[in-house]
Amino acid sequence: FVSQNPQEQFIAASVEEELAFPLESMGIEREEMVRRITGALNLWGLQDLRTSSHQELSGGERKRVLLAVQEVLQARLWILDEAFDDLDQQWRDRLRETIQTSDKTILVLASRYLEEFSGLFDQVVLLDQKTIHTPAFDELLPRFSQLCGDDQPNPLEAQVPQIAEKHKLCCTNLQAERKRQSTLLGQSFSLNVPDFHLESGELVTLVGPNGSGKSSFSRLLCGLDEPKGGAVTIDGQPFSAKELSRKVGYLFQNPDLQIFLPTVEEELSWSLKRRKDLEYEQVKSRVAECADLFGLTLSDTPSTMSYPLRKALQAAVYFLLDRPFYILDELDSSLTYHSALSIIARLRQRGAGLLIITHDRHFAGRIAQRGYSIVDGRMESL
C-alpha cells in the first residue's frame, strides 16, 4: 500500500534501510535481499540516494522510494492511493509501464490524472455518494468532471479586486547550494536563478523534475534558507530572513508539517489571538467565516481529517495571515482541479501574488499567466 502522503509511511533512517526492513522482517536470505533491493533502486532511479534520509528527499523521490518498497516485497496486490501525484512525467511514464507489464493485481485510487488511465486498466470504477458505478472509459471523464465540479466555471475567472498597493518580489543572480550529507558520491545540489519576479495579483507557475530544486528555491524566497549569492528583494529593497517570512507565505508540500493544534478552531485562531488590534469577538468571527469559506468544521481534529481537508486547513491558516505573496508547493496534489482552483482563487482574492509549484502541465496551463522551469540546476522563463 502506498498512501497519498508518502511522508507518513517512512520508518527507517535511509532509503536502503527502508527497502531492507520488510525483507528482514520476512526472513529473506541476504543474497536475495541484495538482489531485490538493487533491482528496485535501479528501476526507480534511486541508486545514488540509497544512503539518503527521507528528510533529504523531494516529494516525488519519496513516492518513488515507496514504489520501490512494493517492488521488493513482490506482493500480489498493490493499492496505490493517488498513484501519479508528486511524480514528474518521466516517473509517471515508468509507473504506467510497471502497471501495464505487471502480473500483479493493482488497485489505483485517483481523483486526478485520469488521462493516464486510458488503455491501462481492466476495469474503472467510479465512486459517487457511496455508490459504485462501472462506466466505460469514454464515459468516465465527463461524469467524473461533473462529480468533482471540474465542469463548473473556473473560480480564477472571477474579477480580481482593484489592488490598492502593488508589490514586486524579485531575485537576481540568486545562487544556492546544499549538500545531501548522506548521498553517495558526495553529490551536492546547486541552483542558479538569473532572474525571477512575481507581482501582486499574478499567478506564476514553477515546474521541473523531481529533486530539481523547486522546494529549495521556495525556502529561499520565504527566508527559511539563505542564498549563497544574490538577494531576494521586495519593491527593490532587500529583506532579512525574518522580514521575508512575514511577507511570503510558504505552504509546504506536506500540510502536516504546518498543522500542530488539536482542533481546526485552535489552528485557525492561533495567529489571530496574537494580534493586539483584534478583540476576541473579531477573532471568533473571522475564524468562523474562514472555516465556512474553506469547507472546514471548527470542532474537527486535524489528525483525523482526510489529507485533502488538511491541505484546505493549511491554506485557510495562511488566508488569515494575509500575506502579499504565497508559494503553493504541489497544492494540487491529492485535490481535484476544481478544489485546487478554488483555494488559489481565495488566496488571490485580496491581490496576493502566487507562485504555484506543480508537475501537472495541464493544470499549469489552466492557471498560469507566466511560468518558470528548473532544469539541470538553472531556472529559466517558459
C-alpha positions as CSV (number, residue, x, y, z in Angstrom):
1,F,0.0,0.0,0.0
2,V,1.3,3.5,-0.9
3,S,-0.7,6.3,0.7
4,Q,-1.3,9.7,-0.8
5,N,1.0,11.2,1.8
6,P,4.4,9.4,1.4
7,Q,5.9,11.0,4.5
8,E,3.7,9.1,6.9
9,Q,4.9,5.7,5.8
10,F,8.7,6.1,6.4
11,I,10.2,4.4,9.4
12,A,13.9,3.8,8.6
13,A,16.9,6.0,8.6
14,S,17.8,5.7,4.9
15,V,16.4,4.7,1.6
16,E,18.2,1.4,1.5
17,E,17.1,0.5,5.1
18,E,13.5,1.4,4.1
19,L,13.7,-1.3,1.4
20,A,15.5,-3.8,3.6
21,F,13.3,-3.5,6.7
22,P,10.3,-5.5,5.4
23,L,12.6,-8.1,3.8
24,E,14.4,-8.6,7.1
25,S,11.0,-8.9,8.9
26,M,10.1,-11.7,6.4
27,G,13.4,-13.6,7.0
28,I,14.6,-13.2,3.4
29,E,18.1,-14.5,2.8
30,R,20.8,-11.8,2.5
31,E,21.7,-12.6,-1.2
32,E,18.0,-12.4,-2.2
33,M,17.6,-9.2,-0.3
34,V,20.6,-7.6,-2.1
35,R,19.2,-8.7,-5.5
36,R,15.7,-7.3,-4.8
37,I,16.9,-4.0,-3.4
38,T,19.4,-3.4,-6.2
39,G,16.8,-4.1,-8.8
40,A,14.2,-1.8,-7.2
41,L,16.7,1.0,-6.7
42,N,17.7,0.8,-10.4
43,L,14.0,0.6,-11.6
44,W,13.0,3.8,-9.7
45,G,16.2,5.8,-10.2
46,L,17.3,5.7,-6.6
47,Q,20.8,4.3,-6.8
48,D,22.6,7.5,-5.8
49,L,20.1,8.1,-3.0
50,R,20.3,4.7,-1.3
51,T,22.0,6.1,1.8
52,S,20.0,9.3,1.9
53,S,17.5,10.1,4.7
54,H,13.9,10.5,3.6
55,Q,14.0,14.0,5.1
56,E,16.5,15.0,2.4
57,L,14.3,13.8,-0.4
58,S,11.8,15.6,-2.5
59,G,8.1,14.6,-2.5
60,G,8.5,12.8,-5.8
61,E,11.6,10.9,-4.6
62,R,9.8,9.8,-1.5
63,K,6.9,8.4,-3.7
64,R,9.5,6.5,-5.8
65,V,11.0,5.0,-2.6
66,L,7.6,3.7,-1.5
67,L,7.0,2.2,-5.0
68,A,10.4,0.6,-4.7
69,V,9.3,-0.9,-1.4
70,Q,6.3,-2.5,-3.1
71,E,8.7,-3.9,-5.7
72,V,11.0,-5.6,-3.2
73,L,8.0,-7.1,-1.3
74,Q,6.8,-8.8,-4.5
75,A,3.2,-8.6,-3.1
76,R,0.5,-10.0,-5.3
77,L,-1.8,-7.0,-4.6
78,W,-0.8,-3.3,-4.8
79,I,-3.0,-0.5,-3.6
80,L,-1.8,2.9,-4.7
81,D,-3.6,6.0,-3.4
82,E,-3.3,8.9,-5.8
83,A,-0.5,7.0,-7.5
84,F,0.6,9.6,-10.1
85,D,0.7,12.6,-7.7
86,D,4.1,14.0,-6.9
87,L,5.8,12.2,-9.8
88,D,7.2,14.1,-12.8
89,Q,6.3,12.9,-16.3
90,Q,9.3,10.6,-16.6
91,W,8.3,8.7,-13.5
92,R,4.6,8.7,-14.3
93,D,5.6,7.0,-17.6
94,R,7.6,4.5,-15.6
95,L,4.6,3.8,-13.3
96,R,2.4,3.3,-16.3
97,E,4.9,0.9,-17.8
98,T,5.1,-1.0,-14.5
99,I,1.3,-1.3,-14.2
100,Q,1.0,-2.4,-17.9
101,T,3.6,-5.1,-17.7
102,S,3.0,-6.4,-14.2
103,D,1.3,-9.7,-13.5
104,K,0.1,-8.4,-10.1
105,T,-3.3,-7.1,-9.2
106,I,-3.0,-3.3,-8.9
107,L,-5.7,-1.1,-7.5
108,V,-5.2,2.6,-8.1
109,L,-7.3,5.2,-6.2
110,A,-7.3,8.5,-8.0
111,S,-9.1,11.9,-8.3
112,R,-6.7,13.3,-10.9
113,Y,-4.5,12.4,-13.9
114,L,-7.4,10.3,-15.4
115,E,-5.9,10.8,-18.8
116,E,-3.1,8.5,-17.7
117,F,-5.7,5.7,-17.3
118,S,-6.5,5.3,-21.0
119,G,-5.8,1.7,-22.0
120,L,-4.2,0.9,-18.7
121,F,-6.7,-0.8,-16.5
122,D,-9.0,-3.8,-17.0
123,Q,-11.8,-2.0,-15.1
124,V,-12.5,1.5,-14.0
125,V,-14.9,2.1,-11.1
126,L,-16.5,5.5,-10.2
127,L,-17.5,6.0,-6.5
128,D,-20.3,8.6,-6.2
129,Q,-22.0,9.2,-2.9
130,K,-21.1,5.7,-1.6
131,T,-22.5,4.2,-4.8
132,I,-20.2,2.3,-7.2
133,H,-20.6,2.7,-11.0
134,T,-18.6,1.0,-13.7
135,P,-18.8,3.3,-16.8
136,A,-16.9,2.7,-20.0
137,F,-13.7,4.8,-20.1
138,D,-15.0,7.2,-22.7
139,E,-17.9,7.9,-20.3
140,L,-15.7,8.3,-17.2
141,L,-14.1,11.7,-17.8
142,P,-17.3,13.7,-18.4
143,R,-19.0,12.0,-15.4
144,F,-16.0,12.5,-13.2
145,S,-15.6,16.1,-14.2
146,Q,-19.3,16.7,-13.3
147,L,-18.9,14.9,-10.0
148,C,-15.8,16.9,-8.9
149,G,-17.1,20.3,-10.1
150,D,-14.5,20.5,-12.8
151,D,-17.2,21.4,-15.4
152,Q,-18.2,24.4,-13.3
153,P,-16.9,27.9,-14.1
154,N,-13.2,28.4,-13.3
155,P,-13.0,30.3,-10.0
156,L,-10.0,32.1,-11.3
157,E,-12.1,33.8,-13.9
158,A,-13.8,35.9,-11.3
159,Q,-12.7,39.5,-11.3
160,V,-9.8,40.3,-9.0
161,P,-10.5,43.4,-6.9
162,Q,-8.5,46.5,-7.7
163,I,-5.2,46.2,-5.8
164,A,-4.7,49.3,-3.7
165,E,-1.0,48.7,-3.1
166,K,1.1,46.7,-5.5
167,H,4.3,44.9,-4.6
168,K,7.0,43.1,-6.6
169,L,9.1,40.1,-5.3
170,C,12.4,39.7,-7.2
171,C,15.5,37.6,-7.3
172,T,18.5,38.5,-9.5
173,N,21.6,36.2,-9.8
174,L,20.4,34.1,-6.9
175,Q,22.6,31.2,-6.1
176,A,22.1,28.3,-3.7
177,E,24.0,25.2,-2.8
178,R,23.1,22.4,-0.5
179,K,24.9,19.1,0.1
180,R,23.0,16.0,0.9
181,Q,25.2,14.7,3.7
182,S,24.3,11.1,3.2
183,T,24.1,11.0,-0.6
184,L,26.5,8.6,-2.3
185,L,29.4,10.2,-4.2
186,G,29.1,13.4,-2.1
187,Q,26.7,14.9,-4.5
188,S,25.5,18.4,-3.8
189,F,22.6,20.4,-5.1
190,S,23.1,23.8,-6.7
191,L,20.7,26.3,-8.1
192,N,21.2,29.3,-10.3
193,V,18.4,31.9,-10.7
194,P,19.4,34.6,-13.2
195,D,16.0,36.4,-12.9
196,F,12.7,35.8,-11.2
197,H,9.9,38.2,-10.4
198,L,6.4,38.0,-9.0
199,E,3.9,40.9,-8.8
200,S,0.8,41.4,-6.8
201,G,-2.2,39.6,-8.3
202,E,-0.1,37.4,-10.6
203,L,-0.4,33.7,-11.0
204,V,3.0,32.2,-11.9
205,T,3.9,28.5,-12.1
206,L,7.2,26.7,-11.5
207,V,7.8,23.3,-13.0
208,G,10.7,20.9,-13.0
209,P,11.7,17.3,-12.5
210,N,11.6,15.6,-9.1
211,G,14.5,16.8,-7.0
212,S,15.4,19.7,-9.3
213,G,15.2,22.4,-6.6
214,K,11.7,23.8,-6.7
215,S,11.1,23.4,-2.9
216,S,14.7,24.6,-2.2
217,F,14.0,27.8,-4.2
218,S,10.8,28.3,-2.2
219,R,12.7,28.1,1.1
220,L,15.0,30.9,-0.2
221,L,12.0,33.1,-1.2
222,C,10.4,32.9,2.2
223,G,13.5,33.3,4.3
224,L,13.8,29.7,5.6
225,D,17.3,29.4,3.9
226,E,19.8,31.9,2.9
227,P,21.3,32.1,-0.6
228,K,24.9,31.6,-1.4
229,G,24.8,34.6,-3.7
230,G,22.4,37.3,-4.8
231,A,19.4,38.5,-2.8
232,V,15.7,38.4,-2.5
233,T,14.1,41.8,-2.7
234,I,10.6,43.3,-2.4
235,D,9.9,46.6,-4.1
236,G,13.7,46.9,-4.7
237,Q,14.6,46.6,-1.0
238,P,16.5,43.6,0.5
239,F,14.8,41.9,3.4
240,S,16.2,39.8,6.3
241,A,15.0,36.2,6.6
242,K,12.6,37.2,9.4
243,E,11.1,40.0,7.4
244,L,10.7,37.7,4.4
245,S,8.7,35.2,6.5
246,R,6.2,38.0,7.2
247,K,5.8,38.8,3.5
248,V,5.9,35.4,1.8
249,G,3.7,32.6,2.9
250,Y,5.0,29.2,2.0
251,L,2.5,26.3,2.0
252,F,4.7,23.2,2.3
253,Q,4.1,20.2,0.0
254,N,3.1,18.2,3.2
255,P,0.5,20.1,5.2
256,D,1.1,18.0,8.3
257,L,4.4,19.9,8.8
258,Q,2.5,23.1,9.4
259,I,-0.5,21.8,11.4
260,F,0.0,21.2,15.1
261,L,-3.0,22.1,17.3
262,P,-5.8,19.8,18.5
263,T,-8.8,21.4,16.6
264,V,-9.5,23.3,13.4
265,E,-10.7,26.3,15.5
266,E,-7.5,26.4,17.5
267,E,-5.4,26.1,14.4
268,L,-7.2,29.0,12.6
269,S,-7.3,31.3,15.7
270,W,-3.7,30.8,16.8
271,S,-2.1,33.7,14.8
272,L,-5.1,36.0,15.2
273,K,-5.1,35.7,19.0
274,R,-1.5,37.2,19.0
275,R,-2.7,40.3,17.2
276,K,-3.2,43.2,19.7
277,D,-5.5,45.0,17.3
278,L,-8.2,42.3,17.3
279,E,-10.8,41.8,20.0
280,Y,-12.0,38.3,21.0
281,E,-15.3,38.6,19.1
282,Q,-13.4,39.7,16.0
283,V,-11.1,36.7,16.1
284,K,-14.1,34.4,16.6
285,S,-16.0,35.9,13.7
286,R,-13.0,35.8,11.3
287,V,-12.3,32.2,12.2
288,A,-15.9,31.1,11.6
289,E,-16.1,32.9,8.3
290,C,-12.8,31.4,7.2
291,A,-13.9,27.9,8.1
292,D,-17.1,28.3,6.1
293,L,-15.2,29.6,3.1
294,F,-12.8,26.6,3.1
295,G,-15.4,24.0,3.9
296,L,-14.0,23.2,7.4
297,T,-15.7,22.1,10.7
298,L,-14.3,24.0,13.7
299,S,-14.6,21.1,16.1
300,D,-12.8,18.6,13.8
301,T,-9.4,17.2,14.9
302,P,-6.8,17.7,12.0
303,S,-5.1,14.4,12.6
304,T,-8.3,12.6,11.8
305,M,-9.3,14.7,8.8
306,S,-8.7,13.5,5.2
307,Y,-5.5,14.6,3.5
308,P,-7.3,17.0,1.1
309,L,-9.1,18.6,4.1
310,R,-5.8,19.0,5.9
311,K,-4.5,20.8,2.8
312,A,-7.6,23.1,2.9
313,L,-6.9,23.8,6.6
314,Q,-3.3,24.7,5.8
315,A,-4.5,27.1,3.1
316,A,-7.1,28.6,5.5
317,V,-4.4,29.3,8.1
318,Y,-2.4,31.3,5.5
319,F,-5.5,33.0,4.2
320,L,-6.0,34.5,7.7
321,L,-2.3,35.6,7.8
322,D,-3.0,37.7,4.7
323,R,0.5,37.7,3.1
324,P,1.2,39.8,0.0
325,F,2.9,36.7,-1.6
326,Y,2.2,33.0,-1.4
327,I,4.1,29.9,-2.6
328,L,1.9,26.8,-3.1
329,D,4.1,23.7,-3.2
330,E,2.2,20.9,-5.0
331,L,-1.1,22.3,-3.8
332,D,-2.9,20.3,-6.5
333,S,-1.6,17.0,-5.2
334,S,-4.5,14.9,-3.9
335,L,-7.0,17.6,-4.8
336,T,-9.5,17.7,-7.7
337,Y,-8.8,20.5,-10.2
338,H,-11.8,22.5,-9.0
339,S,-10.8,22.2,-5.3
340,A,-7.3,23.4,-6.1
341,L,-8.5,26.2,-8.3
342,S,-11.0,27.3,-5.6
343,I,-8.2,27.5,-2.9
344,I,-6.0,29.5,-5.3
345,A,-8.8,31.9,-6.1
346,R,-9.4,32.6,-2.4
347,L,-5.8,33.3,-1.6
348,R,-5.6,35.6,-4.6
349,Q,-8.8,37.5,-3.9
350,R,-7.0,40.1,-1.8
351,G,-4.5,40.7,-4.5
352,A,-1.7,38.4,-3.4
353,G,0.9,37.2,-5.9
354,L,1.0,33.4,-6.1
355,L,3.9,31.1,-7.2
356,I,2.4,27.7,-7.8
357,I,4.7,24.6,-8.0
358,T,3.2,21.7,-9.9
359,H,4.1,18.7,-12.0
360,D,0.8,18.8,-13.9
361,R,1.4,20.8,-17.0
362,H,-2.3,20.6,-17.9
363,F,-3.1,22.2,-14.5
364,A,-0.4,24.8,-15.0
365,G,-1.8,25.7,-18.4
366,R,-5.2,26.4,-16.9
367,I,-4.0,28.8,-14.3
368,A,-0.7,30.4,-15.4
369,Q,-0.1,33.9,-16.7
370,R,3.6,33.2,-16.8
371,G,5.9,30.3,-15.8
372,Y,9.4,29.2,-14.9
373,S,11.1,25.9,-15.1
374,I,14.2,24.4,-13.4
375,V,16.3,22.1,-15.4
376,D,19.9,21.0,-14.5
377,G,20.1,23.5,-11.7
378,R,19.1,26.6,-13.6
379,M,15.8,28.5,-13.6
380,E,14.5,29.8,-16.9
381,S,11.3,31.6,-18.1
382,L,8.9,29.5,-20.1
